[in-house]
């Protein structure tokens, strides 16, 4: 029997697939990282499975998470998105996504360079979910820098979830089948 991180062991095949093929793998590129930072913000207070089920609708609603396109969204787009039942219709999160797109466009060097500059020097090897932190000094510093640059809805916990999801840290448990795909130091 294959061992997985506890959050991926339930009956939900979508969560298991995400765990096994995406979570913890290195992700690069401004659009891809903008999508992840946006989805992590929308996930705040919700189950990740809700976001995964709506991911394609989010991609459609937010123009494939192209930062330049989303940065041009205006009040009419906000109203359209608030009415879109296929996504999470939280006005503050929608407005934050648009603000974050504008912040991405304003970055010198791009989002990829900024986010990955906060990658920790080494990973731990968690033996249980109790060993996996919710916040780290790096995620606190990343959240502070993102806020300084105009990002919204990306606190230290969301920043750490982003770091986990994009492979900046490898928090797959030591005996997890997916640990070998993650980063090793």
C-alpha positions in Angstrom: 0.0 0.0 0.0 1.3 3.4 -1.0 1.7 6.0 1.8 0.6 9.6 1.1 0.5 12.8 3.1 -2.6 12.7 5.3 -4.5 15.3 3.3 -4.4 13.2 0.2 -5.4 9.9 1.6 -9.2 10.3 1.5 -11.6 9.1 -1.1 -11.2 12.2 -3.3 -9.4 11.2 -6.4 -8.9 14.8 -7.5 -6.9 15.6 -4.3 -4.9 12.4 -4.6 -4.0 13.3 -8.3 -3.1 16.8 -7.3 -0.9 15.5 -4.5 0.8 12.9 -6.6 1.5 15.0 -9.7 1.6 18.7 -8.8 1.9 19.6 -5.1 5.6 20.0 -4.2 6.9 20.0 -7.7 8.9 23.0 -8.8 6.8 25.5 -10.7 8.2 28.4 -12.6 6.8 31.1 -14.9 5.0 34.3 -14.0 1.6 33.2 -15.3 1.8 29.8 -13.6 2.9 31.3 -10.3 0.3 34.1 -10.5 -2.3 31.3 -10.9 -1.1 29.5 -7.8 -0.8 32.6 -5.7 -4.4 33.6 -6.8 -5.8 30.2 -6.1 -4.1 30.0 -2.7 -5.7 33.3 -1.8 -9.1 32.1 -3.0 -8.6 28.9 -0.9 -8.2 30.9 2.3 -11.0 29.7 4.6 -12.1 27.0 2.2 -11.1 23.4 1.3 -8.5 23.0 -1.4 -10.8 20.4 -3.0 -13.3 23.2 -3.7 -10.6 25.3 -5.5 -9.4 22.3 -7.5 -12.9 21.5 -8.7 -13.3 25.2 -9.8 -9.8 25.6 -11.2 -10.8 25.4 -14.9 -13.6 27.9 -14.3 -11.1 30.2 -12.5 -8.7 29.9 -15.5 -11.5 30.9 -17.8 -12.8 33.8 -15.6 -9.3 35.2 -15.1 -8.1 35.0 -18.7 -5.7 32.0 -18.1 -4.2 34.0 -15.2 -2.3 36.2 -17.7 -1.1 38.9 -15.4 -1.2 41.7 -18.0 -4.7 40.8 -19.0 -6.0 40.6 -15.5 -4.2 43.8 -14.5 -6.5 45.6 -17.1 -9.7 44.3 -15.4 -11.9 47.1 -14.2 -15.1 47.5 -12.2 -17.3 45.8 -14.9 -15.0 42.7 -14.7 -15.3 42.7 -10.9 -19.1 42.7 -11.2 -19.0 40.0 -13.8 -16.8 37.8 -11.6 -18.9 38.4 -8.5 -21.9 37.1 -10.4 -20.0 34.0 -11.8 -21.3 31.0 -10.0 -18.6 28.8 -11.4 -15.9 30.4 -9.2 -15.7 31.6 -5.5 -17.6 34.8 -5.6 -15.8 36.7 -2.9 -15.5 40.4 -3.9 -12.4 41.0 -1.7 -10.6 38.0 -3.2 -11.5 39.0 -6.7 -10.3 42.6 -6.2 -7.1 41.2 -4.6 -6.4 39.0 -7.6 -6.7 42.0 -9.9 -4.5 44.1 -7.6 -2.0 41.3 -7.5 -1.9 41.1 -11.3 -1.1 44.8 -11.3 1.6 44.2 -8.8 3.0 41.4 -10.9 3.1 43.6 -14.0 5.0 46.3 -12.0 7.7 43.9 -10.8 11.2 44.3 -12.0 12.5 40.8 -12.7 9.1 39.2 -12.6 7.1 37.1 -10.1 9.2 34.0 -10.6 12.4 35.7 -9.6 10.8 37.4 -6.6 9.1 34.3 -5.2 12.0 31.9 -5.7 14.4 34.3 -3.9 12.6 33.3 -0.7 13.3 29.6 -1.1 14.8 28.2 2.1 18.3 26.9 2.0 17.2 23.4 3.1 14.1 21.3 3.6 13.1 19.3 6.6 12.0 15.8 6.2 8.6 15.7 8.1 7.7 12.3 9.6 4.1 13.3 10.4 1.7 16.2 9.5 2.5 17.5 13.0 6.1 18.2 11.8 4.8 20.4 8.9 4.7 24.1 9.9 2.0 26.5 8.8 4.4 29.4 8.8 8.2 29.8 8.6 10.5 32.7 8.8 10.8 32.6 5.0 7.0 32.7 4.5 6.8 35.6 6.9 9.5 37.5 5.0 7.9 36.6 1.6 4.4 37.8 2.8 5.9 41.1 4.1 7.7 41.7 0.8 4.6 40.9 -1.3 2.6 43.3 0.8 5.3 46.0 0.4 5.0 45.5 -3.4 1.2 45.9 -3.4 0.0 42.3 -3.1 -3.1 41.5 -1.1 -4.6 38.4 0.5 -1.1 36.8 0.8 -0.2 36.5 4.5 2.5 34.2 6.0 0.2 31.1 6.0 -0.9 31.6 2.4 2.7 32.3 1.4 3.9 29.1 3.0 1.1 27.1 1.3 2.3 28.7 -2.0 5.9 27.6 -1.2 4.7 24.1 -0.5 2.5 23.9 -3.6 5.2 25.2 -6.0 8.1 23.1 -4.7 10.0 25.8 -3.0 9.9 23.4 0.0 9.3 19.7 0.0 6.8 18.9 2.8 5.9 15.5 1.5 6.3 13.1 4.5 9.4 11.0 4.6 7.6 7.8 3.6 5.2 9.5 1.1 5.2 8.1 -2.4 5.5 11.6 -3.8 8.5 12.7 -1.7 11.0 11.7 -4.4 9.4 14.2 -6.9 10.0 17.1 -4.5 13.2 19.0 -3.8 16.1 17.2 -2.1 19.0 18.9 -0.5 
